[in-house]
Amino acid sequence: MMLLLCYFILYLIIFLFGAVIGSFLNVCIYRMPKEESTVRVRSHCMSCGTQLLKRDLIPIFSWIRLKGKCRSCGAKISFRYTLVEGLNAILYVLIFAWYGLLDDPIRAILVCLLFSALMIVFFMDLDTQLINIFVVGFIGLLGASMTVYDWIDNRNWISHILGAVIAFAPLILLVIVTQERAMGSGDAWLMLAAGLFLGLKAAIVALFFGLVLGSIFGMIQKVRTSNSQFAFGPYLALGTAISIFCGEAIANGYLEICGF
């Protein structure tokens, strides 16, 4: 019973920490495209500009207590803020459960941070069709950290280098050939960083899922709006997220079917 209580408390702490990080992700998603400071400017209502009180900054809970409205002007607060906070918190718990709470905490922490960065990419690119270079750089730093960690852990660290190359090369070639009409250079740099984190097999699967999902939703959008321009980053981020958990298994299954 005591052990279960300890596990519950640890997972609760992870959930709360994930929600707090999710709140910061919202700040990054909103302010980075505007080149505003993510730390120096206090949080405020997007409608009336009133600075938010500390009790109105509690992730998830404040939105529920205020019934999704600004305390000062009554303007509606987008549910997406709470969605990002809640999703990030739940993902942190699931990631630590996947890797074992105490079995491999370093890997779990790196994956949690990657998921948070991918969430910024997803929503920011969806809103603005821009991928922030600092976020990509952070993912690259996580990829380098995972490469070093696998090297220390006597795992195949060279796979990470190959993953970066194989995920980056076809996209940057597409960018150059089409002069960024088919895809922006930010997508290519995103997959370079993500491929470094994932390793060779998972990077291939991530690229495959990202391109397939992007193509499907791109065609749907073109049919509905006659607009062929859309953000590819969210789908590359989804492909990367999928591959973290099952990329290698999918790749190994495919190779086994093919007789390799």
Secondary structure, DSSP 8 states (H G I E B T S, - for coil): -HHHHHHHHHHHHHHHHHHHHHHHHHHHHHHGGGT--SSSS--B-TTT--B--GGG-STTHHHHHTTTB-TTT--B--HHHHHHHHHHHHHHHHHHHHH-TTTSHHHHHHHHHHHHHHHHHHHHHHHHS---HHHHHHHHHHHHHHHHHHHHTTS-THHHHHHHHHHHHHHHHHHHHHTTSSS-HHHHHHHHHHHHHH-HHHHHHHHHHHHHHHHHHHHHHHHHHS------HHHHHHHHHHHHHHHHHHHHHHHHHTT-
